[in-house]
């Protein structure tokens, strides 16, 4: 049973990572790649992609830090409010 739970958690984490990666890729591509006439990205596009992806990763890290801080408090509060309803 524990193995199933661990595998399910690993699968969900992997899916969430892929969703984040796909969103980052799509948004940075739309924002940065302006000319599809060349096989390679320009220096300007590459710089934009570096900046964009760094911002997205920093945003994700900050969101996760807040979630890790606030999540347990919200869970505790939800548990208290459910307990009062009985």
GIVENMO-V261187 format. One record per residue. N is the residue number from 0. RES is the residue in one small letter. OMEGA is omega in whole degrees, 0 to 359 (none if undefined). NEAR is the number of other C-alpha atoms within 8 Angstrom. Layout:
n=N res=RES omega=OMEGA near=NEAR
n=N res=RES omega=OMEGA near=NEAR
//
This chain:
n=0 res=x omega=180 near=4
n=1 res=x omega=179 near=5
n=2 res=x omega=178 near=6
n=3 res=x omega=180 near=7
n=4 res=x omega=179 near=8
n=5 res=x omega=179 near=8
n=6 res=x omega=178 near=8
n=7 res=x omega=178 near=8
n=8 res=x omega=179 near=8
n=9 res=x omega=178 near=8
n=10 res=x omega=178 near=8
n=11 res=x omega=178 near=8
n=12 res=x omega=179 near=8
n=13 res=x omega=179 near=8
n=14 res=x omega=179 near=8
n=15 res=x omega=177 near=8
n=16 res=x omega=180 near=8
n=17 res=x omega=177 near=8
n=18 res=x omega=178 near=8
n=19 res=x omega=180 near=8
n=20 res=x omega=180 near=8
n=21 res=x omega=179 near=8
n=22 res=x omega=178 near=8
n=23 res=x omega=181 near=10
n=24 res=x omega=181 near=9
n=25 res=x omega=183 near=8
n=26 res=x omega=180 near=8
n=27 res=x omega=177 near=13
n=28 res=x omega=181 near=9
n=29 res=x omega=184 near=8
n=30 res=x omega=193 near=7
n=31 res=x omega=184 near=10
n=32 res=x omega=187 near=10
n=33 res=x omega=184 near=7
n=34 res=x omega=181 near=5
n=35 res=x omega=181 near=6
n=36 res=x omega=182 near=4
n=37 res=x omega=179 near=6
n=38 res=x omega=183 near=5
n=39 res=x omega=176 near=4
n=40 res=x omega=179 near=8
n=41 res=x omega=178 near=6
n=42 res=x omega=178 near=6
n=43 res=x omega=179 near=6
n=44 res=x omega=180 near=11
n=45 res=x omega=177 near=10
n=46 res=x omega=178 near=8
n=47 res=x omega=180 near=10
n=48 res=x omega=178 near=11
n=49 res=x omega=180 near=8
n=50 res=x omega=182 near=8
n=51 res=x omega=182 near=9
n=52 res=x omega=177 near=11
n=53 res=x omega=178 near=8
n=54 res=x omega=180 near=8
n=55 res=x omega=180 near=9
n=56 res=x omega=177 near=8
n=57 res=x omega=177 near=8
n=58 res=x omega=180 near=8
n=59 res=x omega=179 near=8
n=60 res=x omega=178 near=8
n=61 res=x omega=179 near=8
n=62 res=x omega=180 near=8
n=63 res=x omega=178 near=8
n=64 res=x omega=178 near=8
n=65 res=x omega=179 near=9
n=66 res=x omega=181 near=8
n=67 res=x omega=179 near=8
n=68 res=x omega=186 near=8
n=69 res=x omega=184 near=8
n=70 res=x omega=180 near=9
n=71 res=x omega=178 near=8
n=72 res=x omega=179 near=8
n=73 res=x omega=178 near=8
n=74 res=x omega=180 near=8
n=75 res=x omega=180 near=8
n=76 res=x omega=179 near=8
n=77 res=x omega=179 near=8
n=78 res=x omega=178 near=8
n=79 res=x omega=182 near=8
n=80 res=x omega=177 near=8
n=81 res=x omega=179 near=8
n=82 res=x omega=180 near=7
n=83 res=x omega=182 near=6
n=84 res=x omega=183 near=5
n=85 res=x omega=none near=4
//
